[in-house]
């Protein structure tokens, strides 16, 4: 079976699906959430620079065709901080 490749919406890096975080606009409600659900999705690198650029230039909102709440960016930054602390241990 061929591997699934995805592209980061911020830095445009191509990699396997496992390397990125998935953000989904759920169908039919239009709610934007992390990792789960069926609908339009976008992928982003788990890096601070990618998250900041995506937030500044509204790249998630444009790729999902929906407004992305600030709380989603905050939860992504918290998840990044948690993964960095786990990697240091």
N, C-alpha and C positions, 0 to 999 in steps of 0.2 A: 504494500500500500504506500502511496506517495505521501510525504510529510505535508502538513498544512502550513503554508507560509502566510505571514501577515506583515503589514507595514505600520510603523508608528506614525500617528497623525502629526506629531510634532517634529521629530528629527528625520522622518522618512526612512529610517533603518528597517531593513527587511530581515526577518528571523522566523523561527518556528513559533507556533501559536503559544507554546508554554512560556516564552520569554516575555510576554506582554500581559498587561492588565486589560480586561475587556469591560467596556462601558456600553450599556444597552438602552435603547429607547424601546420600551416594551410596547408591543402591539396588543390591543387597540387603545390602551389607556394613554399612551404617550409619555408615561412616567420614565424618567431617566434613573437607572440604578446600576450597581456594580455586579459583574460576573454572571448573573443568572437571568433567565428569561429569554423569550423568543422575540425577535424583532431586529431592527436596524442596529448594528453594533460598530464600535470603533475601538481601536487598540492603541495603547500608549505604553511607552517604556517606563519601567519603575525607577525613574531617575528624577531628581529635583529639577534639573534644567528643562526637561521635557514637560513636566507638570506646570512649571511657571510660564513657559512659552505658550502652552496650550491655553492656559487661563488668560494670559494677557491678550492673546490674539483671537480668543473665542474659537479655537479650532475644534473643540469637542462639539460645541453648539452648531457650528456650520456643517460638520460631517454627519451629525445625527439629525439635522433639520429640526432641532428642538432647543428650548432654553435649558441650560444646565444650571442647577442651583449651586450656590456657594458652598453649601454643606457637603456636596459631593467632592469638591476640590479639597475641603478640609479633611474629609475621611480618607482621601487618597494620600494626602500628606502625612496623616497619622499612621496609615498602613506602611508608608515608606519609612517613617521613623522607627516603627516596630521591627521591620525587617532588617534595618541597619543595626539595631541593638542586638538582634539575634545573631547576626553575622559576626559581630565583634566578640561574642561569648565563646 
